[in-house]
Every structure is written in C-alpha cells, then in structure tokens.
Amino acid sequence: MNTTINVDGVYNAGKFHVHGPAAFGTGARVIGSESTRDPAPPAPATAGVITVLPVETAAVRETLGLAPDDDGFYTGEPLGTVVCVQAHEQGQGGAMNAARRLTERVTPNVLILCGIGGGIPTDLRLGDVVVATRVVGYDLGKETPDGRQLRGRAWESPAVIGRAVDRYFADRGVPAPFPGFAALPGIVGSGNTVIADEQAAIRTSLPEFNDKIIVFDMESDGLGQFCHDAGGLNWLTVRGISDHADRTKNDDSHEQAAAHAAAVLLDLLHCLPKESPHGVRR
C-alpha cells in the first residue's frame, strides 16, 4: 500500500545521514557555520611581554630577536616562545588591554611589563634596572580639608614568580652587575599620573606608605589588577631608570634605559616558570 506524505522542508526516510551544517534545495545556504565550531585555544608561550613606548618595543625586539606579524605582535624564541605587544596608550587601561590581547593570542607562563620608569633614590643611576614583583597603586585616595590622603592598593606576583626572581638575584648578586649598569629588586609605585616634580605629594608620600618603593610607572597597577582578576596569572615588571621623577625629567635617557631593561629581561628568562599558573607545561 502506497502512502502519500506531504513535506514542507526536508524528509529523511533513513537512507542517508548528515553530519555538520547542511543546506538542501535551490539557493539553499548555511550562514555563519564557522561560528558553531569551538575556537582554537591560545597557543602556549614562555612569556608575554608588554611595552608602551616605541623605544621600548624596539629594544625588546632587537634584544630578544623578535619578528613582527600582520596583527601587531612580535614573536621569537630566545629561550622558549616569547610574544610581545605594544599597548595602544599609556596608563592602566592600556596595560590591561594589552594583557587581554596577549592572553587571547597565547597562554604565557608569565606576563612581563618591560620598559622605562622614574627612579626615586639618588643612588639609583640612570640606566639601572629594577625588577618588581610587587606594585603599590597610588590613584586611590581621599580628599580632606587637610589635603589628599593616600589609599594605595597593593598587588603581588604569585609566589612562583617571587621565588624565581629571588633565585635570579641569589645567583647574580644584589645589585646584579651588567656592563655600565646594575639590576636590583624593588617595589614599583604605579598610577595614571606622570611625576615630574620632586616635591609632588605622591613622590614624597608614597615612600612613607612603603619605603621599598624605588621606581614609578603608569602601567604596573593595571597589569597587577588584570592578573588578579584573571585568577592569579603570573606577572612581573622590569623597568630601566630613565629619570628621577623630578624637574629634570626628559626623554634623553629613554633609549638607554629601555635597552638595559630588555637586556635584564633576556637574562631573566631562564629563571621563569616552565609551566603556566594552570599547570600547562611549555
């Protein structure tokens, strides 16, 4: 007995199987089929490096031997895969956006800010380098009739990074000697305000908040917050001293300070963790 079946669409009598997106009929098509697939996970990397100024990017590229691609990243393998990206702007927002771009591109063992900063102590020479695993943000505060009260917030790298930096300086000495300069551990004070006056309230009050703060920058606070919010990503900051955050501040030592910071970064790589905070070995 024959049965007539009226079908508005596609009828499968069990004779064939369709796997994945498919279209039937004249002019039929599937739109957006790629969106149904899971995106490829980010590639692993030893380090993701963030720079801000072009002079910092140039120093990292040259020292670590990184090559550019069409997406604005620089990649090489000085000691494992290193991927660098330059932030689009100075300050915390720029650092956080650059960190986001890096972690969408790769899954680095550690995120590293590398570039220049303003040094506080008079014995910290132009061109010396500070390696920081702790940052005190100075943007938070309270305005009172007696002036502004600092309410700094602090970020600290995971213990694995602190131990790696401790091991580095135990091997190299404190300060670690380099040709023409030295590297030493310290704490960075960070906020969205450029400091160019030795009498500035932030410059005088922040060392009272923590006397181990020896360098200022504008990005480490943003990186610390990003890594904290992302579940405890590894991070550290490498800053070459380009000025003393006073009235003599200028750009004359930017190139030298950036080159020295990149040299210390390269020297540090062998001490960094061999796996990500989430247990993925590189």
N, C-alpha and C positions, 0 to 999 in steps of 0.2 A: 504494500500500500504506500503510495507517494503522499508526502506531507509538504504542503507549501508553507514556507517560513518567510515572513516579511521582515527585512532587516534594514534599519536606518543606521548605517555605520559599517562595522567590520564584524563578520561572523566567522568563528573558528570552529570547524567541525572536528577538531582534534587531530588533524592531519599535519599540522606544522606548529613550530614553536618560535616565538620571537624573543630575542634577548636584547635588552637595552632599548633606547628610544627608537621608534619606528613610525613611519607615516605611510598611508595607503590612499590610492585614488589620484585622480588627475589634479595636479598642482599641490598635492599634499606636501607638507614640510614640517620639520621639527625645529622649533625656535628655542635657543638657549639650552641645547642639550649638554654643552660643556659644564654648565652650572650645576648639573646633577652629580658631577663627579667630585670626589673629595680632592681638595688641592694638595699638591705635593708638600711634604713637610719641609721646613727650612733646612738647608744643608748645615752640617756641623762645621765649627771653626774653633781654632785655638783662642783667638782674641778678636773682639770687635772694637775698633779704635774710632773715637770721635774727635774731630778737630773743629775749630770755629773759624779762624782766620786763614786766608790763602797761604800765608807764610808758614803756618803750622802744617797745613796739608802738604805743601811742597817738601817740608823737612821730613815728614813721616814717609812720603812716597819715595824720596831719594834714599833715606837711610835704610828702610826695610825692603826696598826693591819692589814696590807695588805698582801694578799696571792698571790703568783706568778701563772701565767698560762704558757702555752706552747709557747705563742707568744712574751714573753719578757715583758709583762705588769704585774703590781701588783695592785690588786683591793681589796677594803674593804668598810665598811660603818660606819666610826666613827661618822659622822654627815652627812648623805646623802652619795651617792656613790662617792668614790674618786678613781681615776685611776692614777697610777704613771708609768713613763717610764724613763729609763736612756739613756741619749744621747750617741751616739757612739763615740763622740770625744768632746774635749773642744772647746770653742770658739763660735762665732756667728753662723757658719754653723751648728755645732752640735745642738745648741739650736733650730734653725729653723727647722731642720729635725725632731727633737723630737716633736716639736709642731705640725708639719704636721702629724706625725704618730698618735699623740693623737687625733687630730681633725678628722682623718679618722676613728678612733676607737669609739670615743664618742663625744658628743656635750657638753662640760663642760661650766658651768656658768663662770668660771674663770680659766685661765692658770697661774700656780704658779711655779716660779723657787725657789727651796729650797736647800740650801747648805751653803758653806763657802765663805768667801771673806776677803779681806785685808782692815783693818780699818786705817783711817788717824789720827784722833785726838788722842793726847796722853792720854786723859781721857776716851777713848773708850777701855774698857778692853778686853782682850782675853776671848772669850766665850759670850760676849754681842751680841745682835742680832739687826740688822737693817731691818726695813720693808720699802720697797721703792715702791712708785707708780710713780716715775719719774726716768728717766735714761738719762745721757749725754754720747753719744758715742764719744770716743776720737781718733778713727782711721783716721778721715778725717783731712787733714791739707795741708799746702803749704810750700814747701821747698824754702827758700830765702837765699841770701848771709848772712843775719843776723841770720839764724837759721830757725827752723821749727815754723810756725805759726799754732796754733790750730784752726781748723774749726769744732768744735764739733756740733753734731746734737742731738736734744732732742726728747724723746718720753714721753708721759704722759698717764697713765691709764685713761680710761673713768671715768667721774665724779662719777658714781655709786660706783666704787671701791675706789676713793678718799674719798667719804663720809663714806664708810664702815670702812676704816682704821681710819679716824678721829673719828668716833664713838667708835671704839675699844679703842683708846688711851684716849678718854674722859672718858670712863668707867674705864680703868685700870690705868690711870695716865701716865705722861711722866717724866722720863722713867717708863715703866711698870715693877714692881718688880717681879722677879722669884727667886726661891731658888738658890743662888750662882751667879746670873747674872741678867741683865736687858735688856729690849727691848725698842727701840725708833724708831721714824720715821726718814727718811732721804732720800737723793738722792744718787743713785749709779752711779759711773763713770765706763764705760764699753768699752772694746776693746780687740783685739786679742793679746795684749802684756801683758805678766806677769810682774808685777812690784815688784822688789826686791832690790830697792835702794832708800833711802830717798832723794837723790839728783837727781833722774831721772826727766827729763824735764816734763814728763806727770804728775808725782806726785806733782811737785811744781806749774805747770801752771794751772792744771785743777781746783783746788780750787779757783784760781783767776778768772777763767771763771764762776764758780758758787760756792760760799762759803758754800753752803748747802750740797755739795758732801762730804760724810763721809766714803764711802766704795767703793772698787774696785772689779769688777769681769770681766769675759770674755764672759758672755752669755746674759746679760740683754739687750744689744743693739740689738742682733739678735732676741730676743723674742719680743721686742718693735716693730721692723720692721715687723716681721711676723704678729703680731696682727693688726698693722696699715694696711698692705697690704690686710689682710683678711676682711677688712671692719669694723674695730673698735672692735675687740674682747677684752673682759676683761682680764687683767693680773696684776700681782704684783710680787715682788721679796722679798724673805726672806733670809737674809744672816747672818750666825753666824761668828763672827770675829775670824779668825784662825791665823792672823799675822797682822803686821802693815806696810806691803808693804815696808819693809826696808831690810837691810843686815842681819838681824836676822831671816828672813823668813825661816821656815822649816815646817815639817809635824807633829810636836809634838802635836799641839792643834786641828788637823783636826777632830778627833773623838768627842771631847767635843763640838766644835763649831757646827758640824753637828747635834749632839743630841739636842743642845739648839735651833737651827733653826727649827728642826722638832717639838719640844715642843711648840714653838710660833705658828707655822703653825696650829697645832691642836687647840690651844686656839683661833685662828682667825676664824676658820671655821664657828662658829655660827653667825659671823657678815657679812658673804659674801652674795651676792645677791641670792635670791631664784629663779631667772629665768635667762636665757641666754640673751645676748645683742639683740637677735632677738625675744624675747618675749615668749620663750618656758619655762614654769614652770617646775621645778624639784621636 
